[in-house]
Amino acid sequence: MAAIDNCATRLRLKIHDVTLVDQKALKAHGAKGVMKVNDKNLQVIVGTDVEFVADEMRKLH
């Protein structure tokens, strides 16, 4: 993963290869939706708890 950002409800990810993302797994873990912006950028619709998710992901990154 190259970068992690968020807005009010979305987790914005810049990744090396968006084709490797398992959308079903993201939804199974609570994502309300997944939007591929292009081959390197992905937005995961999380909801108002997105800031906490982003913070935890930054700790792992």
SULPE-V108332 format. One record per residue. N is the residue number from 1. RES is the residue in three letters. PSI is psi in degrees with one decimal (999 if undefined). BURIAL is # if it has 16 or more other C-alpha atoms within 10 Angstrom, else .. D_LAST is the distance of its C-alpha to the last C-alpha in Angstrom with 1 decimal. Layout:
BEGIN
n:N res:RES psi:PSI burial:BURIAL d_last:D_LAST
n:N res:RES psi:PSI burial:BURIAL d_last:D_LAST
END
This chain:
BEGIN
n:1 res:MET psi:133.3 burial:. d_last:7.4
n:2 res:ALA psi:-35.5 burial:. d_last:8.8
n:3 res:ALA psi:149.2 burial:. d_last:8.7
n:4 res:ILE psi:129.4 burial:. d_last:8.6
n:5 res:ASP psi:166.9 burial:# d_last:12.0
n:6 res:ASN psi:156.7 burial:# d_last:14.7
n:7 res:CYS psi:-155.0 burial:. d_last:18.5
n:8 res:ALA psi:-34.3 burial:. d_last:20.8
n:9 res:THR psi:-7.7 burial:# d_last:20.3
n:10 res:ARG psi:142.4 burial:# d_last:17.8
n:11 res:LEU psi:121.4 burial:# d_last:14.1
n:12 res:ARG psi:120.2 burial:# d_last:13.9
n:13 res:LEU psi:133.3 burial:# d_last:11.5
n:14 res:LYS psi:117.2 burial:# d_last:12.1
n:15 res:ILE psi:166.2 burial:# d_last:11.6
n:16 res:HIS psi:-35.0 burial:. d_last:13.6
n:17 res:ASP psi:100.7 burial:. d_last:16.0
n:18 res:VAL psi:-19.5 burial:# d_last:16.7
n:19 res:THR psi:-16.6 burial:. d_last:19.4
n:20 res:LEU psi:-4.4 burial:. d_last:17.1
n:21 res:VAL psi:130.3 burial:. d_last:16.1
n:22 res:ASP psi:93.1 burial:. d_last:18.1
n:23 res:GLN psi:-36.3 burial:# d_last:19.6
n:24 res:LYS psi:-40.0 burial:. d_last:21.8
n:25 res:ALA psi:-40.0 burial:. d_last:19.0
n:26 res:LEU psi:-44.3 burial:# d_last:17.3
n:27 res:LYS psi:-35.7 burial:. d_last:20.8
n:28 res:ALA psi:-25.1 burial:. d_last:21.5
n:29 res:HIS psi:13.1 burial:. d_last:18.7
n:30 res:GLY psi:-5.2 burial:. d_last:20.2
n:31 res:ALA psi:136.8 burial:# d_last:19.3
n:32 res:LYS psi:-18.7 burial:. d_last:22.6
n:33 res:GLY psi:163.7 burial:. d_last:22.1
n:34 res:VAL psi:131.3 burial:# d_last:20.1
n:35 res:MET psi:118.6 burial:. d_last:21.1
n:36 res:LYS psi:116.5 burial:. d_last:20.4
n:37 res:VAL psi:-45.7 burial:. d_last:21.1
n:38 res:ASN psi:-164.0 burial:. d_last:21.3
n:39 res:ASP psi:-5.5 burial:. d_last:20.0
n:40 res:LYS psi:-9.1 burial:. d_last:16.7
n:41 res:ASN psi:136.9 burial:# d_last:16.3
n:42 res:LEU psi:141.2 burial:# d_last:16.1
n:43 res:GLN psi:129.6 burial:# d_last:16.9
n:44 res:VAL psi:120.5 burial:# d_last:16.8
n:45 res:ILE psi:112.7 burial:# d_last:19.5
n:46 res:VAL psi:-42.1 burial:# d_last:18.5
n:47 res:GLY psi:-166.3 burial:# d_last:21.2
n:48 res:THR psi:-10.0 burial:. d_last:21.5
n:49 res:ASP psi:6.8 burial:. d_last:18.8
n:50 res:VAL psi:-34.3 burial:# d_last:16.1
n:51 res:GLU psi:-39.5 burial:# d_last:15.1
n:52 res:PHE psi:-39.1 burial:. d_last:14.3
n:53 res:VAL psi:-46.2 burial:. d_last:12.3
n:54 res:ALA psi:-42.7 burial:# d_last:10.2
n:55 res:ASP psi:-43.5 burial:. d_last:9.9
n:56 res:GLU psi:-38.5 burial:. d_last:8.8
n:57 res:MET psi:-36.4 burial:. d_last:6.1
n:58 res:ARG psi:-35.4 burial:. d_last:5.0
n:59 res:LYS psi:-34.8 burial:. d_last:5.6
n:60 res:LEU psi:-24.6 burial:. d_last:3.8
n:61 res:HIS psi:999 burial:. d_last:0.0
END
